[in-house]
Amino acid sequence: MKMKKSLLGLTVLAGLLNASAGFTGVALPNRLGYIPAHTSATVLCSASRFFPGSPATTIVSNEAVGGLETNFLITNTSGNTALKINKIEVYGMTGAWITTLTPGSPIATPVGDPAFKWKLAPHETTRLPHEATLPALQQSKPELLWNNIVFTVASADGSKIIAPLVYSDYIEKATPLNGGGVLDRIRADCVYR
């Protein structure tokens, strides 16, 4: 059973609207899209994991109705400067803090996927998997979840740097009985705050 595209679109829109505006003390890229020297910027993304109609005890591998999950892509668009990710903060749908990840924190990466990188060379992209942004209970149980992910980014050498591209990558998955593959994918721009 494939979810209607309007539901997927509504889900993505609701997640973006749910983003909390309570994050303060941030530096925004200037009008030319640069993060100033010796400054960091914060990027707010919204994430969802949606499994409709199942009992709370159903584990994801037995989920019969498919659902949504969100991963994150960060691309260093600078041609000559390395980008560093200083911190990743995860907040729940009510704005409650869930966890903070910093360089050296273990990042759960699915088998066969490249490891998440905290430092990106020019034009390099890394992927933060959804497993890293959900508490263990939420990874294994189907629920309607909205999490806000806040990335703190800066130039690795303290110089000014072009603001990186950061996306929430929403994936609609088929049911396990239908192969469990990707049915649809939408990428939403994350927002500098």
SESE-212633 format. One line per field, with one value per residue: residue number from 0; residue in three letters; x, y, z negated of N, C-alpha, C in turn. Coordinates in nm, 3 decimals. Example, Ala and Ser with C-alpha at 12.3 -4.5 7.8 and 13.67 -1.06 7.14 Angstrom:
# residues 2
k [0 | 1]
r [ALA | SER]
n_x [1.319 | 1.285]
n_y [-0.569 | -0.225]
n_z [-0.780 | -0.708]
ca_x [1.230 | 1.367]
ca_y [-0.450 | -0.106]
ca_z [-0.780 | -0.714]
c_x [1.320 | 1.290]
c_y [-0.330 | 0.003]
c_z [-0.780 | -0.787]
# end
This chain:
# residues 193
k [0 | 1 | 2 | 3 | 4 | 5 | 6 | 7 | 8 | 9 | 10 | 11 | 12 | 13 | 14 | 15 | 16 | 17 | 18 | 19 | 20 | 21 | 22 | 23 | 24 | 25 | 26 | 27 | 28 | 29 | 30 | 31 | 32 | 33 | 34 | 35 | 36 | 37 | 38 | 39 | 40 | 41 | 42 | 43 | 44 | 45 | 46 | 47 | 48 | 49 | 50 | 51 | 52 | 53 | 54 | 55 | 56 | 57 | 58 | 59 | 60 | 61 | 62 | 63 | 64 | 65 | 66 | 67 | 68 | 69 | 70 | 71 | 72 | 73 | 74 | 75 | 76 | 77 | 78 | 79 | 80 | 81 | 82 | 83 | 84 | 85 | 86 | 87 | 88 | 89 | 90 | 91 | 92 | 93 | 94 | 95 | 96 | 97 | 98 | 99 | 100 | 101 | 102 | 103 | 104 | 105 | 106 | 107 | 108 | 109 | 110 | 111 | 112 | 113 | 114 | 115 | 116 | 117 | 118 | 119 | 120 | 121 | 122 | 123 | 124 | 125 | 126 | 127 | 128 | 129 | 130 | 131 | 132 | 133 | 134 | 135 | 136 | 137 | 138 | 139 | 140 | 141 | 142 | 143 | 144 | 145 | 146 | 147 | 148 | 149 | 150 | 151 | 152 | 153 | 154 | 155 | 156 | 157 | 158 | 159 | 160 | 161 | 162 | 163 | 164 | 165 | 166 | 167 | 168 | 169 | 170 | 171 | 172 | 173 | 174 | 175 | 176 | 177 | 178 | 179 | 180 | 181 | 182 | 183 | 184 | 185 | 186 | 187 | 188 | 189 | 190 | 191 | 192]
r [MET | LYS | MET | LYS | LYS | SER | LEU | LEU | GLY | LEU | THR | VAL | LEU | ALA | GLY | LEU | LEU | ASN | ALA | SER | ALA | GLY | PHE | THR | GLY | VAL | ALA | LEU | PRO | ASN | ARG | LEU | GLY | TYR | ILE | PRO | ALA | HIS | THR | SER | ALA | THR | VAL | LEU | CYS | SER | ALA | SER | ARG | PHE | PHE | PRO | GLY | SER | PRO | ALA | THR | THR | ILE | VAL | SER | ASN | GLU | ALA | VAL | GLY | GLY | LEU | GLU | THR | ASN | PHE | LEU | ILE | THR | ASN | THR | SER | GLY | ASN | THR | ALA | LEU | LYS | ILE | ASN | LYS | ILE | GLU | VAL | TYR | GLY | MET | THR | GLY | ALA | TRP | ILE | THR | THR | LEU | THR | PRO | GLY | SER | PRO | ILE | ALA | THR | PRO | VAL | GLY | ASP | PRO | ALA | PHE | LYS | TRP | LYS | LEU | ALA | PRO | HIS | GLU | THR | THR | ARG | LEU | PRO | HIS | GLU | ALA | THR | LEU | PRO | ALA | LEU | GLN | GLN | SER | LYS | PRO | GLU | LEU | LEU | TRP | ASN | ASN | ILE | VAL | PHE | THR | VAL | ALA | SER | ALA | ASP | GLY | SER | LYS | ILE | ILE | ALA | PRO | LEU | VAL | TYR | SER | ASP | TYR | ILE | GLU | LYS | ALA | THR | PRO | LEU | ASN | GLY | GLY | GLY | VAL | LEU | ASP | ARG | ILE | ARG | ALA | ASP | CYS | VAL | TYR | ARG]
n_x [0.084 | 0.081 | 0.157 | -0.033 | 0.079 | 0.009 | -0.014 | 0.250 | 0.369 | 0.233 | 0.323 | 0.597 | 0.581 | 0.454 | 0.654 | 0.854 | 0.726 | 0.706 | 0.949 | 1.140 | 1.170 | 1.331 | 1.608 | 1.888 | 2.145 | 2.298 | 2.499 | 2.432 | 2.483 | 2.627 | 2.479 | 2.591 | 2.620 | 2.826 | 2.989 | 3.116 | 3.469 | 3.621 | 3.382 | 3.085 | 2.796 | 2.449 | 2.235 | 1.910 | 1.722 | 1.441 | 1.300 | 1.132 | 0.956 | 0.738 | 0.493 | 0.201 | -0.094 | -0.020 | 0.020 | 0.183 | 0.379 | 0.487 | 0.769 | 1.001 | 1.101 | 0.896 | 0.692 | 0.393 | 0.295 | 0.470 | 0.634 | 0.781 | 1.117 | 1.396 | 1.700 | 2.012 | 2.185 | 2.494 | 2.678 | 2.989 | 3.030 | 3.238 | 3.526 | 3.788 | 3.828 | 3.818 | 3.537 | 3.402 | 3.202 | 3.083 | 2.903 | 2.607 | 2.278 | 1.989 | 1.644 | 1.322 | 0.975 | 0.838 | 1.021 | 1.190 | 1.515 | 1.704 | 1.954 | 2.308 | 2.556 | 2.903 | 3.227 | 3.386 | 3.182 | 2.998 | 2.857 | 2.586 | 2.596 | 2.445 | 2.518 | 2.742 | 2.707 | 2.877 | 3.086 | 2.983 | 3.115 | 3.295 | 3.451 | 3.479 | 3.618 | 3.676 | 3.394 | 3.297 | 3.059 | 2.863 | 2.666 | 2.428 | 2.285 | 1.944 | 1.936 | 2.115 | 1.989 | 1.773 | 1.637 | 1.707 | 1.470 | 1.285 | 1.395 | 1.328 | 1.055 | 0.740 | 0.623 | 0.462 | 0.677 | 0.845 | 1.141 | 1.380 | 1.679 | 1.986 | 2.258 | 2.585 | 2.812 | 3.130 | 3.420 | 3.707 | 3.961 | 3.927 | 3.888 | 3.678 | 3.393 | 3.202 | 2.861 | 2.749 | 2.552 | 2.265 | 2.046 | 1.729 | 1.651 | 1.387 | 1.242 | 1.015 | 0.912 | 0.849 | 0.633 | 0.759 | 0.665 | 0.640 | 0.896 | 1.029 | 1.162 | 1.263 | 1.005 | 0.953 | 1.116 | 1.200 | 1.374 | 1.437 | 1.529 | 1.735 | 1.732 | 1.906 | 1.966]
n_y [-0.117 | 0.203 | 0.520 | 0.815 | 1.075 | 1.329 | 1.300 | 1.246 | 1.488 | 1.663 | 1.564 | 1.625 | 1.906 | 1.964 | 1.886 | 2.072 | 2.307 | 2.256 | 2.308 | 2.437 | 2.770 | 2.843 | 2.853 | 3.035 | 3.292 | 3.256 | 3.263 | 3.391 | 3.308 | 3.561 | 3.794 | 3.709 | 3.444 | 3.342 | 3.210 | 3.402 | 3.460 | 3.283 | 3.216 | 3.034 | 2.868 | 2.784 | 2.522 | 2.429 | 2.138 | 1.933 | 1.623 | 1.316 | 1.019 | 0.792 | 0.565 | 0.447 | 0.328 | 0.091 | -0.130 | -0.014 | -0.191 | -0.313 | -0.409 | -0.244 | -0.406 | -0.586 | -0.433 | -0.364 | -0.172 | 0.002 | 0.325 | 0.642 | 0.769 | 0.969 | 1.091 | 1.278 | 1.511 | 1.667 | 1.902 | 2.026 | 2.313 | 2.473 | 2.558 | 2.547 | 2.525 | 2.339 | 2.202 | 2.192 | 2.004 | 2.095 | 2.024 | 1.834 | 1.865 | 1.715 | 1.743 | 1.674 | 1.639 | 1.817 | 2.005 | 1.931 | 1.850 | 1.582 | 1.454 | 1.529 | 1.530 | 1.514 | 1.561 | 1.251 | 1.127 | 0.822 | 0.725 | 0.567 | 0.372 | 0.229 | -0.105 | -0.132 | 0.129 | 0.445 | 0.585 | 0.849 | 1.176 | 1.414 | 1.618 | 1.779 | 1.769 | 2.011 | 2.025 | 1.782 | 1.536 | 1.427 | 1.183 | 1.179 | 0.925 | 0.827 | 0.665 | 0.772 | 0.985 | 0.924 | 0.809 | 0.481 | 0.330 | 0.458 | 0.401 | 0.138 | 0.103 | 0.165 | 0.488 | 0.813 | 1.058 | 1.364 | 1.512 | 1.766 | 1.860 | 2.005 | 2.140 | 2.252 | 2.438 | 2.521 | 2.682 | 2.479 | 2.584 | 2.832 | 3.042 | 3.247 | 3.086 | 2.933 | 2.886 | 2.563 | 2.321 | 2.180 | 1.917 | 1.769 | 1.442 | 1.286 | 0.968 | 0.750 | 0.433 | 0.103 | -0.167 | -0.448 | -0.685 | -0.611 | -0.587 | -0.380 | -0.160 | 0.172 | 0.393 | 0.658 | 0.976 | 1.276 | 1.576 | 1.825 | 2.159 | 2.254 | 2.500 | 2.799 | 2.939]
n_z [0.000 | 0.101 | -0.028 | 0.022 | 0.239 | 0.159 | -0.116 | -0.183 | -0.102 | -0.275 | -0.518 | -0.505 | -0.488 | -0.731 | -0.906 | -0.850 | -0.930 | -1.195 | -1.303 | -1.562 | -1.679 | -1.882 | -1.903 | -1.981 | -1.957 | -1.726 | -1.428 | -1.114 | -0.769 | -0.556 | -0.315 | -0.077 | -0.107 | -0.265 | -0.555 | -0.806 | -0.888 | -1.162 | -1.282 | -1.357 | -1.218 | -1.255 | -1.148 | -1.090 | -1.074 | -0.990 | -1.089 | -1.018 | -1.115 | -1.025 | -1.080 | -1.007 | -1.177 | -1.320 | -1.604 | -1.904 | -1.980 | -1.760 | -1.578 | -1.356 | -1.148 | -1.114 | -1.030 | -0.862 | -0.691 | -0.562 | -0.546 | -0.653 | -0.662 | -0.771 | -0.652 | -0.650 | -0.447 | -0.395 | -0.224 | -0.141 | 0.016 | 0.077 | 0.272 | 0.190 | -0.084 | -0.384 | -0.558 | -0.883 | -1.105 | -1.399 | -1.598 | -1.665 | -1.744 | -1.882 | -1.896 | -2.033 | -1.920 | -2.078 | -2.136 | -2.334 | -2.450 | -2.314 | -2.251 | -2.220 | -1.978 | -1.918 | -1.757 | -1.766 | -1.899 | -1.892 | -1.586 | -1.458 | -1.177 | -0.898 | -0.784 | -0.515 | -0.432 | -0.380 | -0.638 | -0.861 | -0.827 | -1.011 | -0.925 | -0.618 | -0.301 | -0.032 | 0.179 | 0.093 | -0.030 | -0.305 | -0.483 | -0.732 | -0.902 | -0.977 | -1.201 | -1.381 | -1.495 | -1.648 | -1.958 | -2.097 | -2.148 | -1.982 | -1.736 | -1.692 | -1.718 | -1.564 | -1.524 | -1.516 | -1.460 | -1.510 | -1.479 | -1.550 | -1.406 | -1.471 | -1.320 | -1.383 | -1.212 | -1.058 | -0.914 | -0.871 | -0.911 | -1.022 | -0.846 | -0.628 | -0.482 | -0.222 | -0.280 | -0.365 | -0.179 | -0.313 | -0.367 | -0.448 | -0.390 | -0.292 | -0.290 | -0.145 | -0.226 | -0.100 | -0.205 | -0.397 | -0.282 | -0.021 | 0.068 | -0.064 | 0.045 | 0.163 | 0.229 | 0.286 | 0.280 | 0.119 | 0.099 | -0.132 | -0.184 | -0.455 | -0.720 | -0.783 | -1.095]
ca_x [0.000 | 0.164 | 0.095 | -0.060 | 0.182 | -0.035 | 0.021 | 0.394 | 0.394 | 0.182 | 0.413 | 0.719 | 0.547 | 0.429 | 0.783 | 0.924 | 0.657 | 0.724 | 1.083 | 1.135 | 1.245 | 1.390 | 1.753 | 1.938 | 2.290 | 2.356 | 2.546 | 2.379 | 2.569 | 2.593 | 2.395 | 2.660 | 2.622 | 2.948 | 2.998 | 3.234 | 3.586 | 3.619 | 3.241 | 3.010 | 2.655 | 2.365 | 2.141 | 1.800 | 1.654 | 1.331 | 1.304 | 1.011 | 0.951 | 0.593 | 0.441 | 0.062 | -0.189 | 0.030 | 0.033 | 0.312 | 0.478 | 0.534 | 0.903 | 1.006 | 1.121 | 0.768 | 0.592 | 0.318 | 0.239 | 0.570 | 0.643 | 0.881 | 1.232 | 1.470 | 1.845 | 2.056 | 2.300 | 2.567 | 2.777 | 3.079 | 3.029 | 3.359 | 3.621 | 3.926 | 3.833 | 3.750 | 3.425 | 3.391 | 3.075 | 3.125 | 2.806 | 2.474 | 2.183 | 1.863 | 1.532 | 1.198 | 0.868 | 0.794 | 1.135 | 1.274 | 1.645 | 1.721 | 2.095 | 2.406 | 2.668 | 3.019 | 3.330 | 3.423 | 3.061 | 2.970 | 2.745 | 2.540 | 2.591 | 2.403 | 2.621 | 2.756 | 2.703 | 3.000 | 3.080 | 2.960 | 3.239 | 3.283 | 3.527 | 3.456 | 3.703 | 3.598 | 3.301 | 3.265 | 2.928 | 2.847 | 2.526 | 2.397 | 2.170 | 1.839 | 1.964 | 2.195 | 1.910 | 1.658 | 1.668 | 1.698 | 1.330 | 1.218 | 1.448 | 1.273 | 0.908 | 0.676 | 0.552 | 0.468 | 0.782 | 0.907 | 1.259 | 1.453 | 1.822 | 2.057 | 2.399 | 2.671 | 2.915 | 3.228 | 3.540 | 3.803 | 4.082 | 3.891 | 3.865 | 3.540 | 3.362 | 3.068 | 2.769 | 2.725 | 2.416 | 2.220 | 1.913 | 1.658 | 1.621 | 1.271 | 1.228 | 0.897 | 0.953 | 0.746 | 0.619 | 0.851 | 0.606 | 0.660 | 1.039 | 1.088 | 1.243 | 1.224 | 0.898 | 0.956 | 1.216 | 1.189 | 1.477 | 1.394 | 1.640 | 1.738 | 1.724 | 2.004 | 1.900]
ca_y [0.000 | 0.323 | 0.640 | 0.914 | 1.180 | 1.445 | 1.274 | 1.264 | 1.632 | 1.721 | 1.521 | 1.706 | 2.044 | 1.972 | 1.878 | 2.199 | 2.405 | 2.220 | 2.347 | 2.532 | 2.894 | 2.874 | 2.847 | 3.172 | 3.308 | 3.193 | 3.351 | 3.355 | 3.347 | 3.693 | 3.792 | 3.641 | 3.301 | 3.304 | 3.215 | 3.485 | 3.399 | 3.261 | 3.214 | 2.915 | 2.891 | 2.669 | 2.485 | 2.354 | 2.043 | 1.860 | 1.481 | 1.242 | 0.874 | 0.778 | 0.431 | 0.460 | 0.219 | -0.032 | -0.124 | 0.042 | -0.297 | -0.369 | -0.363 | -0.194 | -0.514 | -0.654 | -0.332 | -0.410 | -0.063 | 0.095 | 0.446 | 0.743 | 0.790 | 1.086 | 1.100 | 1.415 | 1.525 | 1.792 | 1.915 | 2.141 | 2.374 | 2.553 | 2.500 | 2.541 | 2.527 | 2.227 | 2.234 | 2.103 | 1.999 | 2.102 | 1.970 | 1.799 | 1.857 | 1.653 | 1.784 | 1.604 | 1.716 | 1.922 | 2.094 | 1.877 | 1.802 | 1.437 | 1.422 | 1.612 | 1.455 | 1.595 | 1.475 | 1.145 | 1.053 | 0.712 | 0.746 | 0.440 | 0.374 | 0.098 | -0.186 | -0.104 | 0.274 | 0.512 | 0.644 | 0.992 | 1.252 | 1.541 | 1.718 | 1.756 | 1.836 | 2.086 | 1.954 | 1.650 | 1.521 | 1.319 | 1.149 | 1.141 | 0.835 | 0.850 | 0.589 | 0.855 | 1.097 | 0.874 | 0.720 | 0.339 | 0.285 | 0.513 | 0.335 | 0.004 | 0.101 | 0.261 | 0.599 | 0.939 | 1.132 | 1.480 | 1.556 | 1.876 | 1.835 | 2.132 | 2.123 | 2.369 | 2.421 | 2.630 | 2.652 | 2.401 | 2.661 | 2.962 | 3.143 | 3.250 | 2.970 | 2.931 | 2.807 | 2.433 | 2.279 | 2.081 | 1.871 | 1.655 | 1.350 | 1.205 | 0.848 | 0.668 | 0.295 | 0.002 | -0.266 | -0.562 | -0.783 | -0.560 | -0.569 | -0.283 | -0.063 | 0.312 | 0.426 | 0.800 | 1.050 | 1.422 | 1.647 | 1.959 | 2.243 | 2.291 | 2.645 | 2.864 | 3.019]
ca_z [0.000 | 0.110 | -0.082 | 0.126 | 0.247 | 0.082 | -0.255 | -0.194 | -0.096 | -0.399 | -0.624 | -0.494 | -0.522 | -0.875 | -0.973 | -0.835 | -1.011 | -1.335 | -1.347 | -1.672 | -1.659 | -2.011 | -1.903 | -1.975 | -1.962 | -1.608 | -1.322 | -0.984 | -0.656 | -0.506 | -0.194 | 0.032 | -0.137 | -0.336 | -0.700 | -0.831 | -0.951 | -1.306 | -1.322 | -1.317 | -1.188 | -1.286 | -1.043 | -1.150 | -0.986 | -1.050 | -1.055 | -1.052 | -1.102 | -1.028 | -1.053 | -1.047 | -1.197 | -1.381 | -1.750 | -1.948 | -2.005 | -1.634 | -1.543 | -1.220 | -1.051 | -1.093 | -0.995 | -0.745 | -0.611 | -0.510 | -0.624 | -0.619 | -0.747 | -0.726 | -0.667 | -0.627 | -0.358 | -0.411 | -0.117 | -0.148 | 0.149 | 0.095 | 0.364 | 0.139 | -0.230 | -0.449 | -0.646 | -0.998 | -1.177 | -1.539 | -1.692 | -1.616 | -1.855 | -1.844 | -1.980 | -2.003 | -1.856 | -2.170 | -2.161 | -2.441 | -2.406 | -2.318 | -2.261 | -2.149 | -1.922 | -1.885 | -1.699 | -1.859 | -1.939 | -1.800 | -1.493 | -1.403 | -1.031 | -0.847 | -0.720 | -0.373 | -0.406 | -0.424 | -0.772 | -0.870 | -0.843 | -1.084 | -0.848 | -0.476 | -0.203 | 0.067 | 0.267 | 0.038 | -0.092 | -0.403 | -0.513 | -0.869 | -0.894 | -1.076 | -1.323 | -1.472 | -1.546 | -1.723 | -2.070 | -2.060 | -2.147 | -1.865 | -1.616 | -1.674 | -1.728 | -1.471 | -1.586 | -1.443 | -1.528 | -1.447 | -1.551 | -1.491 | -1.411 | -1.456 | -1.288 | -1.397 | -1.109 | -1.045 | -0.837 | -0.950 | -0.942 | -1.077 | -0.743 | -0.583 | -0.399 | -0.163 | -0.363 | -0.304 | -0.150 | -0.410 | -0.328 | -0.505 | -0.280 | -0.333 | -0.208 | -0.167 | -0.205 | -0.077 | -0.311 | -0.380 | -0.190 | 0.115 | 0.093 | -0.155 | 0.115 | 0.163 | 0.323 | 0.320 | 0.204 | 0.128 | 0.024 | -0.175 | -0.234 | -0.594 | -0.734 | -0.870 | -1.201]
c_x [0.089 | 0.089 | 0.073 | 0.045 | 0.141 | -0.004 | 0.169 | 0.429 | 0.350 | 0.272 | 0.540 | 0.691 | 0.525 | 0.561 | 0.859 | 0.860 | 0.677 | 0.859 | 1.074 | 1.220 | 1.319 | 1.540 | 1.808 | 2.089 | 2.360 | 2.402 | 2.490 | 2.482 | 2.529 | 2.515 | 2.461 | 2.672 | 2.748 | 2.925 | 3.125 | 3.347 | 3.568 | 3.477 | 3.182 | 2.866 | 2.577 | 2.261 | 2.036 | 1.732 | 1.540 | 1.336 | 1.173 | 1.036 | 0.805 | 0.553 | 0.296 | -0.005 | -0.138 | 0.034 | 0.172 | 0.418 | 0.533 | 0.674 | 0.907 | 1.020 | 0.994 | 0.657 | 0.524 | 0.276 | 0.341 | 0.580 | 0.751 | 1.000 | 1.313 | 1.618 | 1.885 | 2.181 | 2.362 | 2.676 | 2.859 | 3.089 | 3.151 | 3.456 | 3.761 | 3.938 | 3.758 | 3.643 | 3.429 | 3.251 | 3.112 | 3.033 | 2.678 | 2.385 | 2.052 | 1.757 | 1.408 | 1.092 | 0.815 | 0.904 | 1.225 | 1.403 | 1.649 | 1.867 | 2.180 | 2.520 | 2.779 | 3.124 | 3.380 | 3.303 | 3.040 | 2.847 | 2.708 | 2.525 | 2.548 | 2.517 | 2.622 | 2.752 | 2.836 | 2.980 | 3.053 | 3.093 | 3.211 | 3.359 | 3.517 | 3.554 | 3.617 | 3.518 | 3.263 | 3.127 | 2.933 | 2.699 | 2.515 | 2.272 | 2.070 | 1.864 | 2.038 | 2.111 | 1.788 | 1.705 | 1.642 | 1.553 | 1.258 | 1.272 | 1.374 | 1.122 | 0.848 | 0.595 | 0.550 | 0.565 | 0.826 | 1.024 | 1.322 | 1.602 | 1.893 | 2.206 | 2.471 | 2.792 | 3.005 | 3.339 | 3.638 | 3.926 | 4.052 | 3.869 | 3.716 | 3.518 | 3.221 | 2.981 | 2.739 | 2.578 | 2.379 | 2.074 | 1.860 | 1.616 | 1.512 | 1.254 | 1.099 | 0.933 | 0.831 | 0.740 | 0.721 | 0.797 | 0.622 | 0.806 | 1.106 | 1.171 | 1.190 | 1.119 | 0.909 | 1.059 | 1.195 | 1.302 | 1.428 | 1.516 | 1.626 | 1.755 | 1.834 | 1.928 | 2.003]
c_y [0.124 | 0.442 | 0.739 | 1.023 | 1.302 | 1.426 | 1.294 | 1.413 | 1.702 | 1.688 | 1.606 | 1.849 | 2.060 | 1.968 | 2.008 | 2.308 | 2.380 | 2.266 | 2.457 | 2.654 | 2.934 | 2.871 | 2.988 | 3.174 | 3.248 | 3.300 | 3.302 | 3.387 | 3.486 | 3.681 | 3.723 | 3.491 | 3.252 | 3.303 | 3.293 | 3.408 | 3.390 | 3.261 | 3.080 | 2.954 | 2.766 | 2.650 | 2.393 | 2.268 | 1.978 | 1.716 | 1.415 | 1.093 | 0.838 | 0.637 | 0.427 | 0.327 | 0.093 | -0.018 | -0.077 | -0.064 | -0.357 | -0.317 | -0.331 | -0.305 | -0.593 | -0.559 | -0.366 | -0.297 | 0.034 | 0.218 | 0.539 | 0.735 | 0.905 | 1.071 | 1.242 | 1.417 | 1.663 | 1.794 | 2.042 | 2.198 | 2.462 | 2.481 | 2.483 | 2.535 | 2.407 | 2.279 | 2.139 | 2.116 | 1.990 | 2.028 | 1.937 | 1.786 | 1.801 | 1.692 | 1.707 | 1.696 | 1.826 | 2.024 | 2.045 | 1.821 | 1.650 | 1.401 | 1.525 | 1.521 | 1.553 | 1.504 | 1.375 | 1.067 | 0.938 | 0.743 | 0.611 | 0.453 | 0.236 | 0.026 | -0.156 | 0.043 | 0.337 | 0.577 | 0.795 | 1.062 | 1.385 | 1.653 | 1.681 | 1.837 | 1.919 | 1.993 | 1.814 | 1.652 | 1.409 | 1.301 | 1.110 | 1.053 | 0.860 | 0.776 | 0.674 | 0.962 | 1.054 | 0.794 | 0.575 | 0.291 | 0.334 | 0.453 | 0.205 | -0.002 | 0.202 | 0.364 | 0.716 | 1.029 | 1.251 | 1.520 | 1.672 | 1.852 | 1.967 | 2.102 | 2.255 | 2.347 | 2.544 | 2.587 | 2.577 | 2.481 | 2.802 | 3.071 | 3.148 | 3.133 | 2.984 | 2.841 | 2.674 | 2.412 | 2.167 | 2.047 | 1.765 | 1.569 | 1.254 | 1.089 | 0.776 | 0.524 | 0.205 | -0.092 | -0.378 | -0.666 | -0.742 | -0.525 | -0.466 | -0.175 | 0.078 | 0.336 | 0.569 | 0.868 | 1.199 | 1.481 | 1.787 | 2.034 | 2.264 | 2.443 | 2.695 | 2.952 | 3.101]
c_z [0.000 | 0.053 | 0.031 | 0.121 | 0.165 | -0.066 | -0.277 | -0.195 | -0.223 | -0.516 | -0.623 | -0.535 | -0.671 | -0.952 | -0.965 | -0.921 | -1.159 | -1.390 | -1.452 | -1.643 | -1.786 | -2.015 | -1.884 | -1.975 | -1.842 | -1.510 | -1.190 | -0.876 | -0.608 | -0.374 | -0.076 | 0.006 | -0.204 | -0.486 | -0.730 | -0.900 | -1.102 | -1.364 | -1.281 | -1.289 | -1.226 | -1.177 | -1.106 | -1.045 | -1.062 | -1.002 | -1.094 | -1.042 | -1.125 | -0.988 | -1.098 | -1.078 | -1.262 | -1.532 | -1.789 | -1.970 | -1.876 | -1.603 | -1.394 | -1.118 | -1.023 | -1.051 | -0.863 | -0.651 | -0.555 | -0.597 | -0.573 | -0.713 | -0.687 | -0.755 | -0.631 | -0.542 | -0.380 | -0.305 | -0.138 | -0.006 | 0.176 | 0.189 | 0.307 | -0.013 | -0.287 | -0.544 | -0.765 | -1.057 | -1.324 | -1.633 | -1.618 | -1.739 | -1.803 | -1.946 | -1.937 | -1.949 | -1.948 | -2.197 | -2.272 | -2.384 | -2.419 | -2.336 | -2.188 | -2.105 | -1.888 | -1.821 | -1.804 | -1.910 | -1.842 | -1.716 | -1.434 | -1.252 | -0.982 | -0.775 | -0.570 | -0.338 | -0.448 | -0.561 | -0.762 | -0.895 | -0.913 | -1.013 | -0.701 | -0.392 | -0.108 | 0.159 | 0.216 | -0.031 | -0.194 | -0.434 | -0.659 | -0.865 | -1.006 | -1.207 | -1.427 | -1.541 | -1.625 | -1.843 | -2.030 | -2.054 | -2.022 | -1.735 | -1.589 | -1.677 | -1.631 | -1.548 | -1.489 | -1.519 | -1.444 | -1.532 | -1.476 | -1.513 | -1.383 | -1.436 | -1.314 | -1.307 | -1.103 | -0.952 | -0.927 | -0.989 | -0.994 | -0.975 | -0.709 | -0.488 | -0.342 | -0.249 | -0.294 | -0.271 | -0.247 | -0.378 | -0.424 | -0.387 | -0.327 | -0.236 | -0.246 | -0.131 | -0.183 | -0.197 | -0.290 | -0.282 | -0.044 | 0.142 | 0.005 | -0.089 | 0.104 | 0.270 | 0.372 | 0.231 | 0.228 | 0.044 | -0.005 | -0.226 | -0.383 | -0.602 | -0.827 | -0.969 | -1.275]
# end
